[in-house]
Structures are given as structure tokens and as C-alpha cells.
Amino acid sequence: MERTKETDIQRAICDYLALKGYFFWRQNTGGMFREGRYFSLPKYSMRGIPDIILIKGGRFIGIEVKNKTGKLSPHQADFARECVKNGGDYIVAKSIDDVQAAGL
């Protein structure tokens, strides 16, 4: 049985959000590997940033995309807790259905 790739799920969710006309962006959060060496994240960059960031009605909504077997890393779980603690929303989405269930 072939596993759905997270990048395919991300693309489908982004396509859905774009069709709905939401203000969002896809957030790349990893360090860079270029010219044979690794460049770490810049100072004050946060670890665990969600894959997709959306702002709706003044509300910050982080959407972390996982495939069916994926789970949050410790940094992602920490970000999710801090996000909610500070008034934002955080969704773990394994499909468009999860995004729709969150009211988007």
C-alpha cells in the first residue's frame, strides 16, 4: 500500500485554501544545504513552525501537515502549545477534511 506524501497533502490543502480566497502562505522552516555545506536557521528563528500559516479574521492559524502515520516532533508540539496559549489556533491536518472540520 502506497503512502500519501506530505508534500501532496500540503499542495492539496494550499490549493483548497487558495480556492477559498484565504490569506495564507506555505512556510519553509528547515536550514539550507548549499554548495556542500549546511546553513543553520537564522538567529531568532523558531523551530516547529507549522507548514502553512493562515490569518483569518485577525486570527493566527497554524496548519501542520502530516501523513496518516506522521506525528508531531517535540519542537512542533511545543509550538502548538505556545500558539494556543497565546490565542492562536493550531491544526494537525492529515487531509483537506481536517482543515474543513476546523471551519476553514
KOLTOR-69872 format. One line per field, with one value per residue (C-alpha): residue number from 1; chain; x, y, z. Coordinates in steps of 0.25 Angstrom, whole numbers, plus 5000, padded with zeros to 4 digits. Example, Ala and Ser with C-alpha at 12.3 -4.5 7.8 and 13.67 -1.06 7.14 Angstrom:
% KOLTOR-69872
resi = [1 | 2]
chain = [A | A]
x = [5049 | 5055]
y = [4982 | 4996]
z = [5031 | 5029]
END
This chain:
% KOLTOR-69872
resi = [1 | 2 | 3 | 4 | 5 | 6 | 7 | 8 | 9 | 10 | 11 | 12 | 13 | 14 | 15 | 16 | 17 | 18 | 19 | 20 | 21 | 22 | 23 | 24 | 25 | 26 | 27 | 28 | 29 | 30 | 31 | 32 | 33 | 34 | 35 | 36 | 37 | 38 | 39 | 40 | 41 | 42 | 43 | 44 | 45 | 46 | 47 | 48 | 49 | 50 | 51 | 52 | 53 | 54 | 55 | 56 | 57 | 58 | 59 | 60 | 61 | 62 | 63 | 64 | 65 | 66 | 67 | 68 | 69 | 70 | 71 | 72 | 73 | 74 | 75 | 76 | 77 | 78 | 79 | 80 | 81 | 82 | 83 | 84 | 85 | 86 | 87 | 88 | 89 | 90 | 91 | 92 | 93 | 94 | 95 | 96 | 97 | 98 | 99 | 100 | 101 | 102 | 103 | 104]
chain = [A | A | A | A | A | A | A | A | A | A | A | A | A | A | A | A | A | A | A | A | A | A | A | A | A | A | A | A | A | A | A | A | A | A | A | A | A | A | A | A | A | A | A | A | A | A | A | A | A | A | A | A | A | A | A | A | A | A | A | A | A | A | A | A | A | A | A | A | A | A | A | A | A | A | A | A | A | A | A | A | A | A | A | A | A | A | A | A | A | A | A | A | A | A | A | A | A | A | A | A | A | A | A | A]
x = [5000 | 5006 | 5007 | 5002 | 5013 | 5012 | 5016 | 5004 | 4995 | 5001 | 4999 | 4984 | 4982 | 4988 | 4980 | 4968 | 4971 | 4974 | 4961 | 4954 | 4962 | 4969 | 4981 | 4992 | 5006 | 5014 | 5025 | 5039 | 5046 | 5058 | 5072 | 5078 | 5089 | 5096 | 5110 | 5113 | 5110 | 5099 | 5094 | 5086 | 5074 | 5076 | 5076 | 5062 | 5056 | 5047 | 5047 | 5034 | 5027 | 5015 | 5015 | 5004 | 5001 | 4987 | 4981 | 4966 | 4958 | 4971 | 4973 | 4986 | 4984 | 4996 | 4994 | 5004 | 5002 | 5005 | 5002 | 4994 | 5005 | 5012 | 5013 | 5018 | 5032 | 5035 | 5038 | 5025 | 5017 | 5024 | 5020 | 5006 | 5004 | 5010 | 5002 | 4989 | 4994 | 4995 | 4982 | 4985 | 4979 | 4987 | 4982 | 4989 | 4984 | 4985 | 4975 | 4967 | 4956 | 4963 | 4964 | 4949 | 4946 | 4953 | 4943 | 4952]
y = [5000 | 5013 | 5024 | 5038 | 5048 | 5060 | 5069 | 5064 | 5067 | 5081 | 5084 | 5080 | 5088 | 5100 | 5099 | 5098 | 5110 | 5118 | 5114 | 5119 | 5132 | 5131 | 5139 | 5129 | 5124 | 5112 | 5113 | 5106 | 5105 | 5096 | 5100 | 5101 | 5092 | 5099 | 5097 | 5085 | 5091 | 5093 | 5107 | 5107 | 5115 | 5130 | 5135 | 5136 | 5126 | 5117 | 5102 | 5095 | 5106 | 5100 | 5096 | 5106 | 5119 | 5126 | 5138 | 5139 | 5150 | 5154 | 5140 | 5133 | 5119 | 5109 | 5097 | 5085 | 5075 | 5060 | 5047 | 5037 | 5031 | 5045 | 5051 | 5064 | 5066 | 5071 | 5085 | 5085 | 5080 | 5092 | 5102 | 5097 | 5098 | 5113 | 5116 | 5112 | 5118 | 5132 | 5132 | 5125 | 5113 | 5100 | 5089 | 5076 | 5073 | 5059 | 5063 | 5074 | 5068 | 5072 | 5087 | 5087 | 5081 | 5093 | 5102 | 5107]
z = [5000 | 4996 | 5006 | 5002 | 5003 | 5012 | 5000 | 4993 | 5004 | 5006 | 4992 | 4992 | 5005 | 4999 | 4986 | 4995 | 5003 | 4990 | 4984 | 4997 | 4996 | 5009 | 5013 | 5015 | 5012 | 5011 | 5022 | 5019 | 5032 | 5030 | 5030 | 5016 | 5009 | 4998 | 4992 | 5000 | 5014 | 5023 | 5028 | 5041 | 5043 | 5046 | 5060 | 5066 | 5056 | 5063 | 5062 | 5060 | 5051 | 5044 | 5029 | 5026 | 5033 | 5031 | 5036 | 5036 | 5043 | 5051 | 5056 | 5054 | 5050 | 5048 | 5040 | 5042 | 5031 | 5034 | 5026 | 5033 | 5041 | 5044 | 5057 | 5063 | 5067 | 5081 | 5075 | 5067 | 5080 | 5087 | 5076 | 5076 | 5091 | 5091 | 5079 | 5086 | 5100 | 5093 | 5086 | 5072 | 5066 | 5062 | 5053 | 5050 | 5036 | 5030 | 5019 | 5014 | 5023 | 5035 | 5030 | 5027 | 5040 | 5047 | 5040 | 5028]
END
